[in-house]
Amino acid sequence: MSATARKTAPMPDDIRARKGGAPIVSLTAYTTPMAQLMDGVCDFVLVGDSVGMVLHGLPSTLGVTMEMMIMHGRAVARGLKTSMMVVDMPFGSYEESPQQAFRNAARIMSETGAGAVKLEGGVAMAETIAFLVKRGVPVMAHIGLTPQSINTLGGYKVQGRGDAADALMADADAVAQAGAFAVVLEKVPAALADRITEEVPIPTIGIGASANCDGQILVVDDMLGLFTAFKAKFVKRYAHLGDDAKAAVAAYAEEVQARAFPGPEHVFGEAAPEKKE
């Protein structure tokens, strides 16, 4: 069944069942209006911790808090009826122990209505993923370039080249065996992404990976041309709304300065007198 024909939001098991089937469509969202535009078009909508950079002006995702993720998760949930919502677990909310991860994941799900959470890490996070899944928390994994680890990865670099390919393959195997229902592959060489997609039993969601992944995701503000602080190679601009908005703001300022706005059609006159019987 196509996303547009679906009457109810998919569950994590529905996403898992799409392995090798029709490509899975996803975008990030942080607000109700944007979520409404995606609803029924995307199979799942990710409330990404990229919100810290895109909407809050932070230099990375490291400063994003649980409160921020819950606030934006609630906003996105109000705009969704037929797409599943996944919420990122922010840096520092799950790495300490499986118990810490469960407390925070349970809070995210109960306070936002999310269908699943997403966390970064492969082999190192397999125990935590298994702990969450056994306790009723569906987990989407994220390997390759993990933005919360940029300080140890040396920046936003492609992951899995050369000798590092086997380690990334091990990460993919580990999260699948731990019970993740899908895994995001970010900034991974296409050939390695193809290999992972072929060998792991759960769907792969590519972002800077391969067209052969089981699905794709982009940051919506990137693909709409609203966030232009930097442009990754893997981002395709489907619109240039930032340029349009800048031109609109300039036109508004010009009309205000010329006293051309507001015009007669934008102001209110006196109320018509009531007719006496």
QUINOR-V939451 format. One record per residue. PHI is phi in radians with two decimals (none if undefined). NEAR is the number of other ideal C-beta (glycine too) atoms within 12 Angstrom. Layout:
BEGIN
PHI&NEAR, PHI&NEAR
END
This chain:
BEGIN
none&16, -1.29&18, -1.06&30, -1.25&16, -1.61&11, -1.19&24, -1.68&13, -2.20&17, -1.16&29, -1.19&37, -1.81&22, -0.90&35, -1.14&19, -1.17&28, -1.15&41, -1.01&34, -1.22&21, -1.43&31, -0.93&27, 1.31&20, -1.84&16, -1.05&21, -0.97&26, -1.51&41, -1.86&32, -2.62&42, -2.47&40, -1.48&43, -2.61&45, -2.29&40, -2.34&28, -1.10&24, -1.04&16, -1.20&35, -1.08&36, -1.09&22, -1.18&22, -1.55&38, -1.01&31, 1.44&27, -1.69&26, -1.59&40, -1.21&43, -2.43&50, -2.02&51, -1.75&49, -1.49&54, -1.50&47, -1.24&44, -1.03&40, -0.96&37, -1.07&31, -1.47&29, -1.28&34, -1.90&29, -1.89&23, 1.26&13, -1.33&21, -1.31&16, -2.72&26, -1.49&36, -1.17&24, -1.56&21, -1.28&36, -1.93&24, -1.02&29, -1.08&21, -1.12&33, -1.14&45, -1.21&33, -1.05&26, -1.27&41, -1.08&45, -1.11&27, -1.10&28, -1.14&43, -1.01&34, -1.15&23, -1.75&29, -1.97&41, -2.20&22, -2.19&27, -2.08&40, -1.35&45, -1.86&48, -2.05&53, -2.07&49, -1.19&49, -1.51&51, -1.32&41, -0.96&31, 1.56&21, -1.71&35, -2.57&40, -1.31&25, -1.13&16, -2.92&16, -1.02&27, -1.16&17, -1.07&21, -1.06&35, -1.14&31, -1.00&23, -1.31&35, -1.13&40, -1.09&25, -1.14&25, -1.03&43, -1.18&33, -1.27&20, -1.61&21, -2.06&35, 1.40&24, -1.07&39, -1.45&37, -2.93&44, -2.03&52, -2.15&56, -2.40&48, -1.66&44, 2.17&36, -1.92&40, -0.94&23, -1.12&24, -1.86&38, -1.08&29, -1.07&26, -1.15&39, -1.06&44, -1.08&23, -1.07&26, -1.17&40, -1.05&34, -1.13&16, -1.88&21, 1.54&18, -1.87&37, -1.17&36, -2.17&49, -1.74&49, -1.56&50, -2.60&45, -2.28&51, 1.59&45, -1.27&36, -1.92&41, -0.99&40, -1.23&33, -1.96&28, -1.06&22, -1.22&15, -1.67&18, -1.51&23, 1.43&11, 1.90&15, -1.51&27, -1.79&23, -1.06&28, -1.99&37, 1.71&36, -1.42&20, 1.04&13, -1.15&10, -1.36&22, -1.10&23, -1.12&18, -1.13&23, -1.23&39, -1.08&34, -1.12&22, -1.06&40, -1.09&45, -1.08&25, -1.13&29, -1.25&45, -1.17&34, -1.16&22, -1.31&33, 1.97&32, -1.04&44, -1.56&41, -2.87&48, -2.47&54, -1.45&51, -1.93&48, -1.94&44, 0.90&33, -2.06&42, -0.92&28, -1.01&25, -1.12&20, -1.23&37, -1.06&42, -1.10&25, -1.11&25, -1.08&44, -1.05&35, -1.27&19, -1.69&20, -1.55&37, -1.49&23, -1.98&41, -1.09&43, -1.78&52, -2.00&48, -1.55&38, -2.52&41, 1.31&35, -2.17&40, -2.52&30, -1.17&18, -1.53&23, -1.07&40, -1.22&38, -2.83&41, -2.39&34, -2.49&43, -2.41&37, -1.29&43, -1.06&37, -1.19&31, -1.20&33, -1.26&31, -1.61&28, 1.31&24, -1.59&28, -1.88&31, -2.20&23, -1.03&20, -2.71&15, -2.20&21, -1.29&24, -0.99&15, -1.39&30, -1.54&27, -1.80&19, -1.44&22, -1.58&15, -2.77&18, -2.26&19, -1.19&22, -1.09&22, -1.12&16, -1.10&15, -1.14&19, -1.08&16, -1.15&14, -1.14&14, -1.11&14, -1.13&14, -1.14&16, -1.09&16, -1.04&14, -1.09&14, -1.23&16, -1.14&15, -1.15&11, -1.57&12, 0.99&9, -1.56&14, -2.23&16, -1.39&13, -1.55&11, -0.97&9, -1.33&8, -1.88&11, -2.08&9, -1.91&9, -1.72&8, -1.21&6, -1.18&6, -1.11&7, -1.12&6, -1.21&6, -1.40&5, -1.50&4, -1.26&3
END
